[in-house]
Amino acid sequence: MTVPPDPASAPVRARAPSMADVADRAGVSHQTVSRVVNNHPAVLPETRARVRAAIADLGYRRNSAARALVTRRSGVLGVLTPAGTAYGPTSTFLALEDAAQEAGYVLAVGTLRLPHEDSAARALNRFLGLGVEGVAVIAPTEQVLRVVSEIDARVPVVMLSSATRLPDRPLVGGVSVAQREGAAAATAHLLAGGANEVLHVAGPQNWFDAQERVRGWRAACVSAGAPTPAPVETGWSAREGYALGLQLVREGLPPAVFAANDQLALGLLHALREHGVRVPDDVALVGFDDEPGAAHYDPPLTTVRQDFAGLGAAAMQYLAEALDGSPTPRRELTAELVVRASSARV
């Protein structure tokens, strides 16, 4: 005969720590813990540090399913991102993913493929079916922005884009890096280094970043009284930079080049080195992005660094503020000129 187990002898399963436990350990209110967990900005740094220490000590993990039942919030954000592997959009997406995880959200991702209209509509309908709390759109091109402008998502939307005009709708905001100022700083640096003219190798002009970099280059040239030769528009790849470098060798070299991204600069360096052109002695060169490896080009590349981590955090802050009812419509992060050997004549 099988003897049933004695309930009193069964092992006691430890209760998972709750938000109330964290509040007790940190000496704060339940609401303060909630704000820290949801990455809300209205928490003092020392209080935030104390709550996070309590979370780590107790091993607290948020129960997303329970949270959704109680708050009617899903803990899910939708992200629309263009297809492709371009460094800027890819880095922007990864930064946004990190910021979302830090804030306790998971991402539902929709990839924008041609035709953009169809893929955007499908993704947004899927997002709304999942009950997303907000949507982030990585919108580097005119086509992507046009599609999103025509869609009513009915939840807060943040555009990660340097577009100068955003959709004029409630709960639509934007975050970006100061492309124009970064390009102006790069150009001014080349002019201050002794170049009397700076050629701009521009990216595709349906990209907002490329448009803003042209504007920054032109403004710096005008401010310095330097010529503004027509920018040379090309793509974003090292292959296209290499082809353009060969063309410059054939047709005449400028004293300095501001390339719209680091991959273009890499291709230019390859072509110039093949033909005995010394950088920076014969041609000074600056890129944009400070992608991994730029410091190890030959010579190391002067470039403009974008704060992608800050961009992701700013996007999450906008969504948190929008959900709280007090969003800031637009935020622009600074870009940093990083000077290396490709622009320093010695």
C-alpha positions as CSV (number, residue, x, y, z in Angstrom):
1,M,0.0,0.0,0.0
2,T,1.3,3.4,-0.9
3,V,1.4,5.8,2.0
4,P,0.6,9.4,1.0
5,P,3.3,11.9,1.8
6,D,2.9,14.0,5.0
7,P,2.2,17.6,3.9
8,A,4.0,18.8,7.0
9,S,7.2,17.1,5.8
10,A,7.1,18.6,2.3
11,P,9.9,21.1,1.6
12,V,8.9,24.7,1.9
13,R,9.4,26.6,-1.4
14,A,11.0,29.9,-0.8
15,R,8.9,32.9,-1.8
16,A,10.3,35.0,-4.6
17,P,11.2,38.5,-3.3
18,S,8.6,41.1,-4.1
19,M,8.6,44.8,-4.9
20,A,7.5,45.4,-1.3
21,D,10.5,43.5,-0.1
22,V,12.8,45.8,-2.2
23,A,11.0,48.8,-0.8
24,D,11.5,47.7,2.8
25,R,15.2,46.8,2.2
26,A,15.9,50.2,0.5
27,G,13.7,52.2,3.0
28,V,11.6,53.8,0.2
29,S,8.0,53.6,-1.0
30,H,6.6,50.9,-3.3
31,Q,6.1,53.7,-5.9
32,T,9.7,54.7,-5.8
33,V,10.8,51.1,-6.5
34,S,8.3,51.0,-9.4
35,R,9.8,54.2,-10.8
36,V,13.4,52.8,-10.6
37,V,12.3,49.5,-12.2
38,N,10.6,51.4,-15.0
39,N,13.6,53.7,-15.5
40,H,11.5,56.8,-14.7
41,P,13.7,60.0,-14.6
42,A,12.1,61.5,-11.5
43,V,14.3,59.6,-8.9
44,L,17.3,61.0,-7.1
45,P,20.5,59.3,-8.1
46,E,21.4,58.2,-4.6
47,T,17.9,56.8,-4.1
48,R,18.1,55.0,-7.5
49,A,21.4,53.5,-6.4
50,R,20.0,52.3,-3.1
51,V,17.0,50.7,-4.7
52,R,19.2,48.9,-7.3
53,A,21.4,47.7,-4.5
54,A,18.4,46.2,-2.8
55,I,17.2,44.6,-6.0
56,A,20.6,43.0,-6.4
57,D,20.8,41.9,-2.8
58,L,17.4,40.2,-2.8
59,G,17.6,38.8,-6.3
60,Y,14.3,40.5,-7.2
61,R,13.0,39.9,-10.7
62,R,9.9,41.6,-12.0
63,N,7.0,39.3,-12.9
64,S,5.9,40.7,-16.2
65,A,2.8,38.5,-16.4
66,A,1.6,39.6,-13.0
67,R,2.4,43.2,-13.8
68,A,0.4,43.1,-17.0
69,L,-2.6,41.7,-15.1
70,V,-2.5,44.3,-12.4
71,T,-1.5,47.4,-14.4
72,R,-3.0,46.5,-17.8
73,R,0.5,47.3,-19.2
74,S,2.2,44.6,-21.3
75,G,5.9,45.5,-20.8
76,V,6.4,45.2,-24.5
77,L,7.6,47.9,-26.9
78,G,7.4,47.8,-30.7
79,V,10.5,48.8,-32.8
80,L,10.3,49.5,-36.5
81,T,13.8,49.4,-38.1
82,P,14.8,49.4,-41.8
83,A,16.3,46.3,-43.3
84,G,20.0,46.2,-43.8
85,T,23.3,46.3,-41.9
86,A,24.3,50.0,-42.1
87,Y,26.3,50.9,-39.0
88,G,24.2,53.8,-37.8
89,P,20.7,52.1,-37.8
90,T,22.2,48.9,-36.5
91,S,24.0,50.6,-33.6
92,T,20.9,52.6,-32.9
93,F,18.8,49.5,-32.6
94,L,21.3,47.7,-30.3
95,A,21.4,50.8,-28.1
96,L,17.7,50.9,-27.9
97,E,17.5,47.2,-27.1
98,D,20.0,47.7,-24.2
99,A,18.0,50.7,-22.8
100,A,14.7,48.7,-23.1
101,Q,16.2,45.8,-21.2
102,E,17.5,48.1,-18.5
103,A,14.0,49.5,-18.1
104,G,12.5,46.0,-17.9
105,Y,10.8,45.9,-21.4
106,V,11.0,43.4,-24.1
107,L,11.0,44.3,-27.8
108,A,8.8,43.2,-30.6
109,V,10.7,44.0,-33.8
110,G,9.3,44.8,-37.2
111,T,11.7,45.2,-40.2
112,L,10.8,47.7,-42.9
113,R,11.3,46.2,-46.3
114,L,10.2,47.4,-49.7
115,P,7.5,48.3,-50.2
116,H,7.8,50.2,-46.9
117,E,4.1,50.9,-46.7
118,D,3.1,47.2,-46.6
119,S,5.8,46.1,-44.1
120,A,5.1,49.1,-41.8
121,A,1.4,48.5,-41.7
122,R,1.8,44.8,-41.0
123,A,4.3,45.5,-38.2
124,L,2.2,48.1,-36.5
125,N,-0.9,45.9,-36.7
126,R,1.1,43.1,-35.1
127,F,2.4,45.5,-32.4
128,L,-1.1,46.7,-31.5
129,G,-2.3,43.1,-31.3
130,L,0.4,42.5,-28.7
131,G,-0.7,45.5,-26.7
132,V,2.6,47.3,-27.0
133,E,3.0,50.3,-24.6
134,G,4.8,52.4,-27.2
135,V,6.7,52.3,-30.5
136,A,10.2,53.3,-31.4
137,V,10.9,54.0,-35.1
138,I,14.5,54.1,-36.4
139,A,13.7,56.4,-39.3
140,P,16.9,57.3,-41.2
141,T,15.3,57.9,-44.6
142,E,12.6,60.1,-46.1
143,Q,10.7,57.0,-47.2
144,V,10.5,55.6,-43.6
145,L,9.4,58.9,-42.2
146,R,6.7,59.3,-44.8
147,V,5.2,55.9,-44.0
148,V,5.2,56.5,-40.3
149,S,3.6,59.9,-40.8
150,E,0.6,58.3,-42.4
151,I,0.0,55.7,-39.6
152,D,-1.9,56.4,-36.4
153,A,-0.3,54.0,-33.9
154,R,-2.6,55.1,-31.0
155,V,0.3,54.7,-28.5
156,P,3.4,56.9,-27.8
157,V,5.8,56.9,-30.7
158,V,9.5,58.1,-30.6
159,M,11.3,58.7,-33.8
160,L,15.1,58.0,-33.7
161,S,15.9,60.3,-36.5
162,S,17.7,63.5,-37.4
163,A,14.8,64.6,-39.6
164,T,14.2,68.3,-39.0
165,R,10.4,67.8,-39.1
166,L,8.5,65.1,-37.3
167,P,4.8,64.0,-37.7
168,D,2.6,66.7,-36.1
169,R,0.6,64.4,-33.8
170,P,0.2,64.1,-30.1
171,L,2.6,61.7,-28.3
172,V,5.0,61.7,-31.2
173,G,8.5,62.8,-30.3
174,G,12.0,62.5,-31.5
175,V,15.6,61.9,-30.4
176,S,18.7,62.3,-32.5
177,V,22.4,63.1,-32.5
178,A,23.5,66.5,-33.7
179,Q,24.6,65.6,-37.2
180,R,24.9,69.1,-38.5
181,E,27.1,70.3,-35.6
182,G,29.3,67.2,-35.8
183,A,29.9,67.7,-39.5
184,A,30.6,71.4,-39.0
185,A,33.2,70.5,-36.3
186,A,34.9,68.0,-38.6
187,T,35.1,70.6,-41.5
188,A,36.3,73.4,-39.2
189,H,39.0,71.1,-37.9
190,L,40.3,70.4,-41.4
191,L,40.2,74.1,-42.3
192,A,42.0,75.1,-39.1
193,G,44.7,72.5,-39.9
194,G,45.7,74.4,-43.0
195,A,43.4,73.1,-45.8
196,N,42.1,75.9,-48.0
197,E,39.3,73.7,-49.3
198,V,37.4,70.7,-48.0
199,L,35.7,68.3,-50.3
200,H,32.7,66.6,-48.9
201,V,32.0,63.0,-49.9
202,A,28.3,62.8,-49.1
203,G,26.0,59.9,-48.4
204,P,22.7,59.2,-50.1
205,Q,20.6,62.4,-49.9
206,N,17.4,60.5,-49.0
207,W,19.0,59.8,-45.7
208,F,18.4,62.5,-43.1
209,D,21.9,62.1,-41.5
210,A,23.5,62.6,-44.9
211,Q,21.4,65.8,-45.5
212,E,22.4,67.2,-42.1
213,R,26.1,66.4,-42.6
214,V,26.0,68.4,-45.9
215,R,24.4,71.3,-44.2
216,G,27.0,71.2,-41.4
217,W,29.9,71.0,-43.9
218,R,28.6,73.9,-45.9
219,A,28.0,76.1,-42.9
220,A,31.5,75.6,-41.6
221,C,33.0,76.4,-45.1
222,V,30.9,79.6,-45.4
223,S,31.8,80.7,-41.8
224,A,35.5,80.3,-42.6
225,G,35.2,82.0,-46.0
226,A,36.3,78.8,-47.8
227,P,35.0,77.6,-51.1
228,T,32.0,75.2,-51.2
229,P,32.6,72.8,-54.1
230,A,29.6,70.6,-54.9
231,P,29.5,67.6,-52.6
232,V,30.2,64.3,-54.3
233,E,27.2,62.1,-53.5
234,T,27.7,58.3,-53.2
235,G,26.6,55.4,-51.0
236,W,27.8,54.4,-47.6
237,S,30.2,51.5,-48.4
238,A,34.0,51.2,-48.4
239,R,33.7,49.9,-52.0
240,E,32.1,53.2,-53.1
241,G,34.7,55.2,-51.1
242,Y,37.5,53.2,-52.9
243,A,36.0,53.9,-56.3
244,L,35.7,57.6,-55.5
245,G,39.3,57.6,-54.3
246,L,40.5,56.2,-57.6
247,Q,38.5,59.0,-59.4
248,L,40.2,61.7,-57.2
249,V,43.6,60.3,-58.0
250,R,42.8,60.5,-61.8
251,E,41.1,63.9,-61.7
252,G,42.9,65.8,-59.0
253,L,43.3,65.6,-55.3
254,P,41.7,68.1,-52.8
255,P,43.8,69.2,-49.8
256,A,41.2,67.7,-47.4
257,V,38.2,65.4,-47.5
258,F,35.3,65.1,-45.1
259,A,33.7,61.7,-45.7
260,A,30.1,61.2,-44.6
261,N,31.0,58.0,-42.7
262,D,33.9,55.9,-41.7
263,Q,33.4,53.2,-44.3
264,L,33.7,55.7,-47.1
265,A,36.8,57.0,-45.4
266,L,38.2,53.5,-45.3
267,G,37.7,53.0,-49.0
268,L,39.3,56.4,-49.7
269,L,42.4,55.4,-47.6
270,H,42.8,52.2,-49.5
271,A,42.7,53.9,-52.9
272,L,45.0,56.7,-51.9
273,R,47.6,54.4,-50.3
274,E,47.6,52.2,-53.5
275,H,48.7,55.2,-55.5
276,G,51.3,56.6,-53.1
277,V,49.1,59.5,-51.8
278,R,50.1,60.2,-48.2
279,V,47.4,60.8,-45.6
280,P,47.4,63.4,-44.0
281,D,50.5,64.9,-45.6
282,D,49.0,65.1,-49.1
283,V,45.3,64.8,-48.2
284,A,43.8,65.2,-44.7
285,L,40.8,63.0,-44.0
286,V,38.0,62.9,-41.5
287,G,35.1,60.4,-41.3
288,F,31.9,60.2,-39.2
289,D,30.6,57.6,-36.7
290,D,33.8,56.4,-34.9
291,E,32.8,52.8,-35.8
292,P,34.8,50.0,-34.1
293,G,38.2,49.8,-35.7
294,A,38.4,53.4,-36.8
295,A,41.3,53.9,-34.3
296,H,43.2,51.1,-36.1
297,Y,42.9,52.3,-39.7
298,D,46.2,53.2,-41.3
299,P,46.6,56.0,-40.3
300,P,44.1,56.0,-37.4
301,L,41.0,57.9,-38.5
302,T,39.9,61.3,-37.2
303,T,36.1,61.0,-37.0
304,V,32.9,62.2,-35.3
305,R,31.6,59.9,-32.5
306,Q,27.9,59.4,-32.1
307,D,26.5,58.6,-28.6
308,F,24.4,55.6,-29.6
309,A,24.0,54.5,-25.9
310,G,22.7,57.9,-25.0
311,L,20.4,57.8,-28.0
312,G,18.8,54.6,-26.8
313,A,18.4,55.9,-23.3
314,A,16.9,59.2,-24.6
315,A,14.3,57.2,-26.6
316,M,13.4,55.2,-23.6
317,Q,13.1,58.3,-21.5
318,Y,10.7,59.8,-24.0
319,L,8.5,56.8,-23.9
320,A,8.5,56.7,-20.1
321,E,7.6,60.4,-20.0
322,A,4.9,60.0,-22.6
323,L,3.3,57.1,-20.7
324,D,3.5,59.3,-17.5
325,G,1.8,62.1,-19.4
326,S,4.7,64.6,-19.6
327,P,6.9,64.0,-22.7
328,T,9.6,66.3,-24.0
329,P,8.9,66.6,-27.7
330,R,12.5,66.6,-29.0
331,R,15.9,65.9,-27.7
332,E,19.2,66.2,-29.5
333,L,22.5,64.7,-28.2
334,T,25.9,66.2,-29.0
335,A,28.4,64.6,-31.4
336,E,32.1,64.5,-30.5
337,L,35.0,65.1,-32.8
338,V,37.8,62.5,-32.1
339,V,41.1,63.7,-33.6
340,R,43.6,61.1,-34.8
341,A,46.5,60.9,-37.2
342,S,44.5,61.0,-40.5
343,S,44.0,64.8,-40.2
344,A,47.1,65.8,-38.3
345,R,50.0,66.9,-40.5
346,V,53.3,66.5,-38.8
